[in-house]
Amino acid sequence: MLRERLMIECESKIDLIDVGKVILIFNDSVVTEFHMSNGEKLICSKSIKFFETKLPQYFYKTNRNTIINLMYVVKVNKKSRTITLTNNNTATNLS
């Protein structure tokens, strides 16, 4: 089985990551953070929109700043409009 990989230019290096290990992608308008299943966090200066088209279908954009990997969703709270992920991060303001 072919693994899907993504090249991320971070600071002074380029990381080639396994897309299936990305839990959450978050942009704070300055940098984009990749939260990985092993607890690692990668930070790059590219916009979230740049990565949006490069991700497989099991990624979901919850709002303009956050993309989640649906494989890591633990709970969806419809009332508070939040999604809890396996790393205990919470995505809010669902569109």
Biopython code that builds the backbone (N, CA, C, O; Angstrom):
import numpy as np
from Bio.PDB.StructureBuilder import StructureBuilder

atoms = [
    (1, "MET", "N", (0.835, -1.186, 0.000)),
    (1, "MET", "CA", (0.000, 0.000, 0.000)),
    (1, "MET", "C", (0.878, 1.247, 0.000)),
    (1, "MET", "O", (1.818, 1.358, 0.787)),
    (2, "LEU", "N", (0.564, 2.171, -0.882)),
    (2, "LEU", "CA", (1.332, 3.399, -1.004)),
    (2, "LEU", "C", (0.871, 4.407, 0.042)),
    (2, "LEU", "O", (-0.318, 4.717, 0.124)),
    (3, "ARG", "N", (1.790, 4.913, 0.830)),
    (3, "ARG", "CA", (1.460, 5.927, 1.835)),
    (3, "ARG", "C", (1.453, 7.295, 1.179)),
    (3, "ARG", "O", (2.271, 7.585, 0.306)),
    (4, "GLU", "N", (0.524, 8.126, 1.608)),
    (4, "GLU", "CA", (0.457, 9.485, 1.102)),
    (4, "GLU", "C", (1.408, 10.341, 1.921)),
    (4, "GLU", "O", (1.370, 10.329, 3.151)),
    (5, "ARG", "N", (2.258, 11.081, 1.231)),
    (5, "ARG", "CA", (3.268, 11.901, 1.895)),
    (5, "ARG", "C", (3.063, 13.360, 1.502)),
    (5, "ARG", "O", (2.505, 13.662, 0.447)),
    (6, "LEU", "N", (3.520, 14.248, 2.359)),
    (6, "LEU", "CA", (3.395, 15.674, 2.132)),
    (6, "LEU", "C", (4.707, 16.348, 2.517)),
    (6, "LEU", "O", (5.277, 16.065, 3.570)),
    (7, "MET", "N", (5.176, 17.240, 1.653)),
    (7, "MET", "CA", (6.408, 17.965, 1.935)),
    (7, "MET", "C", (6.061, 19.282, 2.632)),
    (7, "MET", "O", (5.272, 20.076, 2.119)),
    (8, "ILE", "N", (6.655, 19.505, 3.799)),
    (8, "ILE", "CA", (6.417, 20.719, 4.566)),
    (8, "ILE", "C", (7.744, 21.423, 4.791)),
    (8, "ILE", "O", (8.682, 20.855, 5.350)),
    (9, "GLU", "N", (7.803, 22.673, 4.344)),
    (9, "GLU", "CA", (9.011, 23.470, 4.540)),
    (9, "GLU", "C", (8.905, 24.184, 5.877)),
    (9, "GLU", "O", (8.105, 25.106, 6.036)),
    (10, "CYS", "N", (9.711, 23.755, 6.833)),
    (10, "CYS", "CA", (9.688, 24.289, 8.195)),
    (10, "CYS", "C", (11.021, 24.951, 8.499)),
    (10, "CYS", "O", (12.075, 24.318, 8.435)),
    (11, "GLU", "N", (10.958, 26.212, 8.826)),
    (11, "GLU", "CA", (12.138, 26.987, 9.203)),
    (11, "GLU", "C", (13.306, 26.726, 8.253)),
    (11, "GLU", "O", (13.269, 27.193, 7.114)),
    (12, "SER", "N", (14.325, 26.011, 8.671)),
    (12, "SER", "CA", (15.508, 25.802, 7.833)),
    (12, "SER", "C", (15.584, 24.401, 7.251)),
    (12, "SER", "O", (16.640, 23.990, 6.769)),
    (13, "LYS", "N", (14.466, 23.652, 7.287)),
    (13, "LYS", "CA", (14.494, 22.279, 6.775)),
    (13, "LYS", "C", (13.189, 21.963, 6.060)),
    (13, "LYS", "O", (12.213, 22.708, 6.152)),
    (14, "ILE", "N", (13.191, 20.854, 5.352)),
    (14, "ILE", "CA", (11.990, 20.361, 4.684)),
    (14, "ILE", "C", (11.684, 18.989, 5.247)),
    (14, "ILE", "O", (12.521, 18.088, 5.201)),
    (15, "ASP", "N", (10.466, 18.830, 5.787)),
    (15, "ASP", "CA", (10.026, 17.544, 6.336)),
    (15, "ASP", "C", (9.109, 16.864, 5.340)),
    (15, "ASP", "O", (8.240, 17.505, 4.748)),
    (16, "LEU", "N", (9.299, 15.573, 5.155)),
    (16, "LEU", "CA", (8.412, 14.745, 4.347)),
    (16, "LEU", "C", (7.619, 13.913, 5.338)),
    (16, "LEU", "O", (8.165, 13.006, 5.967)),
    (17, "ILE", "N", (6.329, 14.215, 5.483)),
    (17, "ILE", "CA", (5.531, 13.579, 6.534)),
    (17, "ILE", "C", (4.501, 12.616, 5.949)),
    (17, "ILE", "O", (4.067, 12.762, 4.807)),
    (18, "ASP", "N", (4.129, 11.645, 6.749)),
    (18, "ASP", "CA", (3.057, 10.717, 6.422)),
    (18, "ASP", "C", (1.736, 11.420, 6.745)),
    (18, "ASP", "O", (1.456, 11.703, 7.910)),
    (19, "VAL", "N", (0.934, 11.699, 5.736)),
    (19, "VAL", "CA", (-0.302, 12.455, 5.901)),
    (19, "VAL", "C", (-1.246, 11.775, 6.885)),
    (19, "VAL", "O", (-1.965, 12.462, 7.611)),
    (20, "GLY", "N", (-1.262, 10.460, 6.928)),
    (20, "GLY", "CA", (-2.141, 9.727, 7.828)),
    (20, "GLY", "C", (-1.831, 9.940, 9.294)),
    (20, "GLY", "O", (-2.650, 9.604, 10.149)),
    (21, "LYS", "N", (-0.668, 10.491, 9.605)),
    (21, "LYS", "CA", (-0.287, 10.747, 10.995)),
    (21, "LYS", "C", (-0.557, 12.181, 11.438)),
    (21, "LYS", "O", (-0.246, 12.555, 12.569)),
    (22, "VAL", "N", (-1.138, 12.983, 10.542)),
    (22, "VAL", "CA", (-1.512, 14.360, 10.885)),
    (22, "VAL", "C", (-2.883, 14.309, 11.547)),
    (22, "VAL", "O", (-3.836, 13.790, 10.965)),
    (23, "ILE", "N", (-2.986, 14.845, 12.758)),
    (23, "ILE", "CA", (-4.258, 14.888, 13.485)),
    (23, "ILE", "C", (-5.002, 16.172, 13.181)),
    (23, "ILE", "O", (-6.207, 16.161, 12.930)),
    (24, "LEU", "N", (-4.266, 17.289, 13.206)),
    (24, "LEU", "CA", (-4.882, 18.607, 13.116)),
    (24, "LEU", "C", (-3.927, 19.564, 12.432)),
    (24, "LEU", "O", (-2.715, 19.504, 12.642)),
    (25, "ILE", "N", (-4.478, 20.449, 11.614)),
    (25, "ILE", "CA", (-3.703, 21.529, 11.003)),
    (25, "ILE", "C", (-4.381, 22.823, 11.416)),
    (25, "ILE", "O", (-5.582, 22.995, 11.209)),
    (26, "PHE", "N", (-3.611, 23.731, 12.000)),
    (26, "PHE", "CA", (-4.178, 24.980, 12.510)),
    (26, "PHE", "C", (-3.342, 26.160, 12.036)),
    (26, "PHE", "O", (-2.112, 26.108, 12.058)),
    (27, "ASN", "N", (-4.012, 27.224, 11.609)),
    (27, "ASN", "CA", (-3.325, 28.428, 11.182)),
    (27, "ASN", "C", (-3.764, 29.594, 12.058)),
    (27, "ASN", "O", (-4.958, 29.826, 12.249)),
    (28, "ASP", "N", (-2.786, 30.326, 12.589)),
    (28, "ASP", "CA", (-3.110, 31.479, 13.438)),
    (28, "ASP", "C", (-2.880, 32.798, 12.714)),
    (28, "ASP", "O", (-2.668, 33.828, 13.354)),
    (29, "SER", "N", (-2.921, 32.774, 11.389)),
    (29, "SER", "CA", (-2.725, 33.901, 10.466)),
    (29, "SER", "C", (-1.253, 34.291, 10.305)),
    (29, "SER", "O", (-0.932, 35.122, 9.456)),
    (30, "VAL", "N", (-0.365, 33.714, 11.093)),
    (30, "VAL", "CA", (1.067, 33.957, 10.933)),
    (30, "VAL", "C", (1.767, 32.677, 10.477)),
    (30, "VAL", "O", (2.527, 32.687, 9.509)),
    (31, "VAL", "N", (1.505, 31.583, 11.179)),
    (31, "VAL", "CA", (2.117, 30.292, 10.858)),
    (31, "VAL", "C", (1.042, 29.199, 10.825)),
    (31, "VAL", "O", (-0.054, 29.365, 11.360)),
    (32, "THR", "N", (1.385, 28.090, 10.187)),
    (32, "THR", "CA", (0.516, 26.920, 10.162)),
    (32, "THR", "C", (1.176, 25.828, 10.987)),
    (32, "THR", "O", (2.349, 25.512, 10.793)),
    (33, "GLU", "N", (0.402, 25.249, 11.917)),
    (33, "GLU", "CA", (0.907, 24.192, 12.797)),
    (33, "GLU", "C", (0.316, 22.855, 12.374)),
    (33, "GLU", "O", (-0.886, 22.745, 12.133)),
    (34, "PHE", "N", (1.167, 21.844, 12.285)),
    (34, "PHE", "CA", (0.750, 20.468, 12.032)),
    (34, "PHE", "C", (0.918, 19.692, 13.328)),
    (34, "PHE", "O", (2.038, 19.546, 13.816)),
    (35, "HIS", "N", (-0.167, 19.197, 13.890)),
    (35, "HIS", "CA", (-0.122, 18.396, 15.111)),
    (35, "HIS", "C", (-0.134, 16.928, 14.692)),
    (35, "HIS", "O", (-1.077, 16.462, 14.052)),
    (36, "MET", "N", (0.919, 16.209, 15.060)),
    (36, "MET", "CA", (1.112, 14.836, 14.604)),
    (36, "MET", "C", (0.674, 13.833, 15.677)),
    (36, "MET", "O", (0.587, 14.171, 16.858)),
    (37, "SER", "N", (0.401, 12.606, 15.251)),
    (37, "SER", "CA", (-0.071, 11.565, 16.173)),
    (37, "SER", "C", (0.974, 11.178, 17.215)),
    (37, "SER", "O", (0.613, 10.644, 18.263)),
    (38, "ASN", "N", (2.251, 11.428, 16.961)),
    (38, "ASN", "CA", (3.303, 11.107, 17.926)),
    (38, "ASN", "C", (3.563, 12.255, 18.911)),
    (38, "ASN", "O", (4.505, 12.197, 19.701)),
    (39, "GLY", "N", (2.708, 13.317, 18.857)),
    (39, "GLY", "CA", (2.853, 14.453, 19.765)),
    (39, "GLY", "C", (3.706, 15.578, 19.212)),
    (39, "GLY", "O", (3.736, 16.670, 19.780)),
    (40, "GLU", "N", (4.394, 15.326, 18.118)),
    (40, "GLU", "CA", (5.250, 16.346, 17.514)),
    (40, "GLU", "C", (4.387, 17.446, 16.891)),
    (40, "GLU", "O", (3.275, 17.191, 16.429)),
    (41, "LYS", "N", (4.914, 18.665, 16.887)),
    (41, "LYS", "CA", (4.248, 19.789, 16.241)),
    (41, "LYS", "C", (5.220, 20.408, 15.244)),
    (41, "LYS", "O", (6.327, 20.802, 15.610)),
    (42, "LEU", "N", (4.799, 20.493, 13.976)),
    (42, "LEU", "CA", (5.613, 21.110, 12.938)),
    (42, "LEU", "C", (5.015, 22.467, 12.610)),
    (42, "LEU", "O", (3.797, 22.607, 12.507)),
    (43, "ILE", "N", (5.873, 23.466, 12.447)),
    (43, "ILE", "CA", (5.409, 24.823, 12.178)),
    (43, "ILE", "C", (6.027, 25.302, 10.869)),
    (43, "ILE", "O", (7.232, 25.185, 10.649)),
    (44, "CYS", "N", (5.160, 25.850, 9.996)),
    (44, "CYS", "CA", (5.663, 26.392, 8.736)),
    (44, "CYS", "C", (4.951, 27.703, 8.421)),
    (44, "CYS", "O", (3.948, 28.043, 9.047)),
    (45, "SER", "N", (5.477, 28.429, 7.450)),
    (45, "SER", "CA", (4.940, 29.756, 7.137)),
    (45, "SER", "C", (3.932, 29.749, 5.983)),
    (45, "SER", "O", (3.375, 30.799, 5.661)),
    (46, "LYS", "N", (3.687, 28.612, 5.362)),
    (46, "LYS", "CA", (2.703, 28.542, 4.274)),
    (46, "LYS", "C", (1.295, 28.629, 4.850)),
    (46, "LYS", "O", (1.059, 28.256, 5.999)),
    (47, "SER", "N", (0.364, 29.126, 4.041)),
    (47, "SER", "CA", (-1.023, 29.273, 4.494)),
    (47, "SER", "C", (-1.727, 27.920, 4.534)),
    (47, "SER", "O", (-1.294, 26.963, 3.892)),
    (48, "ILE", "N", (-2.804, 27.855, 5.286)),
    (48, "ILE", "CA", (-3.592, 26.636, 5.378)),
    (48, "ILE", "C", (-4.237, 26.324, 4.022)),
    (48, "ILE", "O", (-4.427, 25.158, 3.676)),
    (49, "LYS", "N", (-4.569, 27.356, 3.267)),
    (49, "LYS", "CA", (-5.162, 27.178, 1.938)),
    (49, "LYS", "C", (-4.201, 26.458, 0.999)),
    (49, "LYS", "O", (-4.634, 25.688, 0.142)),
    (50, "PHE", "N", (-2.901, 26.700, 1.153)),
    (50, "PHE", "CA", (-1.893, 26.029, 0.342)),
    (50, "PHE", "C", (-1.968, 24.514, 0.528)),
    (50, "PHE", "O", (-1.845, 23.766, -0.441)),
    (51, "PHE", "N", (-2.167, 24.061, 1.756)),
    (51, "PHE", "CA", (-2.194, 22.631, 2.048)),
    (51, "PHE", "C", (-3.559, 21.990, 1.804)),
    (51, "PHE", "O", (-3.650, 20.785, 1.569)),
    (52, "GLU", "N", (-4.600, 22.784, 1.859)),
    (52, "GLU", "CA", (-5.968, 22.275, 1.758)),
    (52, "GLU", "C", (-6.181, 21.396, 0.518)),
    (52, "GLU", "O", (-6.802, 20.338, 0.619)),
    (53, "THR", "N", (-5.692, 21.806, -0.616)),
    (53, "THR", "CA", (-5.900, 21.063, -1.865)),
    (53, "THR", "C", (-4.983, 19.847, -1.987)),
    (53, "THR", "O", (-5.204, 18.997, -2.849)),
    (54, "LYS", "N", (-3.974, 19.753, -1.153)),
    (54, "LYS", "CA", (-3.010, 18.654, -1.220)),
    (54, "LYS", "C", (-3.362, 17.481, -0.302)),
    (54, "LYS", "O", (-2.677, 16.459, -0.306)),
    (55, "LEU", "N", (-4.429, 17.630, 0.483)),
    (55, "LEU", "CA", (-4.799, 16.620, 1.468)),
    (55, "LEU", "C", (-5.841, 15.649, 0.917)),
    (55, "LEU", "O", (-6.659, 16.028, 0.079)),
    (56, "PRO", "N", (-5.814, 14.391, 1.385)),
    (56, "PRO", "CA", (-6.813, 13.405, 0.946)),
    (56, "PRO", "C", (-8.215, 13.723, 1.491)),
    (56, "PRO", "O", (-8.383, 14.629, 2.307)),
    (57, "GLN", "N", (-9.192, 12.980, 1.036)),
    (57, "GLN", "CA", (-10.597, 13.231, 1.362)),
    (57, "GLN", "C", (-10.945, 13.054, 2.834)),
    (57, "GLN", "O", (-11.969, 13.571, 3.281)),
    (58, "TYR", "N", (-10.131, 12.345, 3.595)),
    (58, "TYR", "CA", (-10.474, 12.141, 5.008)),
    (58, "TYR", "C", (-10.057, 13.309, 5.896)),
    (58, "TYR", "O", (-10.058, 13.191, 7.121)),
    (59, "PHE", "N", (-9.699, 14.437, 5.281)),
    (59, "PHE", "CA", (-9.461, 15.676, 6.017)),
    (59, "PHE", "C", (-10.662, 16.589, 5.818)),
    (59, "PHE", "O", (-11.243, 16.648, 4.734)),
    (60, "TYR", "N", (-11.029, 17.308, 6.894)),
    (60, "TYR", "CA", (-12.218, 18.152, 6.871)),
    (60, "TYR", "C", (-11.875, 19.524, 7.423)),
    (60, "TYR", "O", (-11.284, 19.643, 8.496)),
    (61, "LYS", "N", (-12.248, 20.552, 6.688)),
    (61, "LYS", "CA", (-12.001, 21.926, 7.127)),
    (61, "LYS", "C", (-13.169, 22.355, 8.001)),
    (61, "LYS", "O", (-14.283, 22.536, 7.508)),
    (62, "THR", "N", (-12.919, 22.521, 9.300)),
    (62, "THR", "CA", (-13.985, 22.863, 10.239)),
    (62, "THR", "C", (-14.303, 24.355, 10.224)),
    (62, "THR", "O", (-15.441, 24.753, 10.476)),
    (63, "ASN", "N", (-13.317, 25.165, 9.935)),
    (63, "ASN", "CA", (-13.489, 26.611, 9.796)),
    (63, "ASN", "C", (-12.299, 27.127, 8.994)),
    (63, "ASN", "O", (-11.485, 26.331, 8.527)),
    (64, "ARG", "N", (-12.184, 28.410, 8.830)),
    (64, "ARG", "CA", (-11.128, 28.906, 7.934)),
    (64, "ARG", "C", (-9.713, 28.723, 8.480)),
    (64, "ARG", "O", (-8.748, 28.885, 7.734)),
    (65, "ASN", "N", (-9.566, 28.389, 9.762)),
    (65, "ASN", "CA", (-8.241, 28.239, 10.370)),
    (65, "ASN", "C", (-7.877, 26.805, 10.743)),
    (65, "ASN", "O", (-6.748, 26.556, 11.167)),
    (66, "THR", "N", (-8.794, 25.864, 10.597)),
    (66, "THR", "CA", (-8.561, 24.521, 11.123)),
    (66, "THR", "C", (-8.986, 23.436, 10.138)),
    (66, "THR", "O", (-10.070, 23.490, 9.557)),
    (67, "ILE", "N", (-8.113, 22.459, 9.965)),
    (67, "ILE", "CA", (-8.417, 21.247, 9.198)),
    (67, "ILE", "C", (-8.129, 20.069, 10.117)),
    (67, "ILE", "O", (-7.083, 20.020, 10.763)),
    (68, "ILE", "N", (-9.064, 19.114, 10.175)),
    (68, "ILE", "CA", (-8.865, 17.931, 11.021)),
    (68, "ILE", "C", (-8.827, 16.668, 10.170)),
    (68, "ILE", "O", (-9.377, 16.618, 9.070)),
    (69, "ASN", "N", (-8.165, 15.656, 10.709)),
    (69, "ASN", "CA", (-8.145, 14.332, 10.110)),
    (69, "ASN", "C", (-9.307, 13.557, 10.739)),
    (69, "ASN", "O", (-9.301, 13.306, 11.944)),
    (70, "LEU", "N", (-10.292, 13.182, 9.939)),
    (70, "LEU", "CA", (-11.487, 12.507, 10.450)),
    (70, "LEU", "C", (-11.167, 11.164, 11.103)),
    (70, "LEU", "O", (-11.968, 10.658, 11.889)),
    (71, "MET", "N", (-10.021, 10.584, 10.793)),
    (71, "MET", "CA", (-9.625, 9.304, 11.391)),
    (71, "MET", "C", (-9.328, 9.441, 12.893)),
    (71, "MET", "O", (-9.308, 8.443, 13.613)),
    (72, "TYR", "N", (-9.099, 10.664, 13.358)),
    (72, "TYR", "CA", (-8.737, 10.899, 14.757)),
    (72, "TYR", "C", (-9.867, 11.535, 15.571)),
    (72, "TYR", "O", (-9.637, 11.970, 16.699)),
    (73, "VAL", "N", (-11.083, 11.597, 15.019)),
    (73, "VAL", "CA", (-12.221, 12.180, 15.737)),
    (73, "VAL", "C", (-12.723, 11.195, 16.783)),
    (73, "VAL", "O", (-12.955, 10.023, 16.485)),
    (74, "VAL", "N", (-12.888, 11.676, 18.009)),
    (74, "VAL", "CA", (-13.391, 10.863, 19.111)),
    (74, "VAL", "C", (-14.860, 11.180, 19.372)),
    (74, "VAL", "O", (-15.670, 10.281, 19.600)),
    (75, "LYS", "N", (-15.195, 12.490, 19.336)),
    (75, "LYS", "CA", (-16.548, 12.892, 19.706)),
    (75, "LYS", "C", (-16.921, 14.178, 18.978)),
    (75, "LYS", "O", (-16.083, 15.057, 18.774)),
    (76, "VAL", "N", (-18.197, 14.275, 18.587)),
    (76, "VAL", "CA", (-18.744, 15.499, 18.012)),
    (76, "VAL", "C", (-19.865, 15.962, 18.930)),
    (76, "VAL", "O", (-20.811, 15.217, 19.187)),
    (77, "ASN", "N", (-19.760, 17.184, 19.421)),
    (77, "ASN", "CA", (-20.791, 17.753, 20.278)),
    (77, "ASN", "C", (-21.574, 18.752, 19.431)),
    (77, "ASN", "O", (-21.095, 19.850, 19.149)),
    (78, "LYS", "N", (-22.787, 18.360, 19.027)),
    (78, "LYS", "CA", (-23.586, 19.210, 18.149)),
    (78, "LYS", "C", (-24.044, 20.485, 18.849)),
    (78, "LYS", "O", (-24.144, 21.540, 18.222)),
    (79, "LYS", "N", (-24.319, 20.391, 20.134)),
    (79, "LYS", "CA", (-24.814, 21.558, 20.871)),
    (79, "LYS", "C", (-23.754, 22.659, 20.967)),
    (79, "LYS", "O", (-24.036, 23.823, 20.681)),
    (80, "SER", "N", (-22.550, 22.292, 21.365)),
    (80, "SER", "CA", (-21.480, 23.289, 21.490)),
    (80, "SER", "C", (-20.707, 23.475, 20.176)),
    (80, "SER", "O", (-19.829, 24.333, 20.085)),
    (81, "ARG", "N", (-21.036, 22.674, 19.171)),
    (81, "ARG", "CA", (-20.405, 22.730, 17.843)),
    (81, "ARG", "C", (-18.886, 22.552, 17.935)),
    (81, "ARG", "O", (-18.118, 23.324, 17.362)),
    (82, "THR", "N", (-18.473, 21.509, 18.675)),
    (82, "THR", "CA", (-17.045, 21.200, 18.825)),
    (82, "THR", "C", (-16.775, 19.758, 18.442)),
    (82, "THR", "O", (-17.663, 18.907, 18.499)),
    (83, "ILE", "N", (-15.547, 19.500, 18.054)),
    (83, "ILE", "CA", (-15.077, 18.148, 17.739)),
    (83, "ILE", "C", (-13.883, 17.871, 18.631)),
    (83, "ILE", "O", (-12.946, 18.667, 18.679)),
    (84, "THR", "N", (-13.906, 16.740, 19.344)),
    (84, "THR", "CA", (-12.782, 16.327, 20.178)),
    (84, "THR", "C", (-11.975, 15.291, 19.412)),
    (84, "THR", "O", (-12.530, 14.356, 18.835)),
    (85, "LEU", "N", (-10.656, 15.469, 19.412)),
    (85, "LEU", "CA", (-9.744, 14.572, 18.702)),
    (85, "LEU", "C", (-8.999, 13.686, 19.690)),
    (85, "LEU", "O", (-9.022, 13.941, 20.895)),
    (86, "THR", "N", (-8.338, 12.647, 19.186)),
    (86, "THR", "CA", (-7.661, 11.680, 20.047)),
    (86, "THR", "C", (-6.559, 12.293, 20.902)),
    (86, "THR", "O", (-6.244, 11.752, 21.962)),
    (87, "ASN", "N", (-5.967, 13.400, 20.477)),
    (87, "ASN", "CA", (-4.916, 14.048, 21.265)),
    (87, "ASN", "C", (-5.485, 15.068, 22.247)),
    (87, "ASN", "O", (-4.750, 15.886, 22.799)),
    (88, "ASN", "N", (-6.828, 15.011, 22.464)),
    (88, "ASN", "CA", (-7.562, 15.908, 23.348)),
    (88, "ASN", "C", (-7.641, 17.345, 22.856)),
    (88, "ASN", "O", (-8.114, 18.213, 23.589)),
    (89, "ASN", "N", (-7.193, 17.618, 21.638)),
    (89, "ASN", "CA", (-7.434, 18.934, 21.049)),
    (89, "ASN", "C", (-8.899, 19.016, 20.694)),
    (89, "ASN", "O", (-9.543, 17.997, 20.445)),
    (90, "THR", "N", (-9.429, 20.227, 20.669)),
    (90, "THR", "CA", (-10.813, 20.457, 20.305)),
    (90, "THR", "C", (-10.885, 21.464, 19.172)),
    (90, "THR", "O", (-10.297, 22.543, 19.241)),
    (91, "ALA", "N", (-11.612, 21.095, 18.130)),
    (91, "ALA", "CA", (-11.866, 22.020, 17.027)),
    (91, "ALA", "C", (-13.216, 22.665, 17.286)),
    (91, "ALA", "O", (-14.188, 21.966, 17.573)),
    (92, "THR", "N", (-13.295, 23.993, 17.188)),
    (92, "THR", "CA", (-14.533, 24.709, 17.481)),
    (92, "THR", "C", (-14.988, 25.528, 16.285)),
    (92, "THR", "O", (-14.343, 25.543, 15.237)),
    (93, "ASN", "N", (-16.104, 26.203, 16.465)),
    (93, "ASN", "CA", (-16.672, 27.065, 15.416)),
    (93, "ASN", "C", (-16.872, 26.314, 14.108)),
    (93, "ASN", "O", (-16.458, 26.774, 13.044)),
    (94, "LEU", "N", (-17.500, 25.177, 14.198)),
    (94, "LEU", "CA", (-17.705, 24.347, 13.014)),
    (94, "LEU", "C", (-18.593, 25.062, 12.006)),
    (94, "LEU", "O", (-19.608, 25.659, 12.365)),
    (95, "SER", "N", (-18.196, 24.994, 10.741)),
    (95, "SER", "CA", (-19.015, 25.635, 9.709)),
    (95, "SER", "C", (-20.083, 24.724, 9.202)),
    (95, "SER", "O", (-20.861, 25.110, 8.329)),
]
sb = StructureBuilder()
sb.init_structure("model")
sb.init_model(0)
sb.init_chain("A")
sb.init_seg("    ")
for serial, (resi, resn, name, xyz) in enumerate(atoms, 1):
    if name == "N":
        sb.init_residue(resn, " ", resi, " ")
    sb.init_atom(name, np.array(xyz, "f"), 0.0, 1.0, " ", f" {name:<3s}", serial, name[0])
structure = sb.get_structure()
